[in-house]
Amino acid sequence: MNLEKEQNVLYELMAIIVGAIVGGILFILFLTYDFKSDTSSNVMVESKVKENIQPVAQVELAKPIQEGSASGGKSGEEVYKAVCLMCHQAGMLNAPKLGDVQAWAPRIAQGYEVLVQHAIKGIRSMPAKGGNASLSDNEVASAVLYMSNSSGANFKK
């Protein structure tokens, strides 16, 4: 009888192990089963994901202004205020100050074309185009006209 009892315990133990394995598999399947087979919620989730992964900002590069373009580019005063003002208002690195007739007189005596070429190519401490390579030659020439005429010249473009 003792042997029969041990066999029954063994069968019960095997039944419990098999039941636990089958039950575990069923439990895992239950957890992974998608009870919501509604496609509209999937579409909403996909659209929300796409919205969340969009870039925060976009970079757009400005196109350089071509010489002789219809817009004509910036005026001489605009170029002066944007590029030339820092050095030519304070007289940095011996730059002649705007309106200083004595400082501009020897430069004006060289003529408008020479001043424009110096401004385009650079001279002494001044870099080419005042350090702004995106300026067109016409914009630089307009700035030279504005500064020299504001400092005692009477150049015509």
Order of alpha helices (4+ residues) and beta strands (2+ residues): alpha-alpha-alpha-alpha-alpha-alpha-alpha
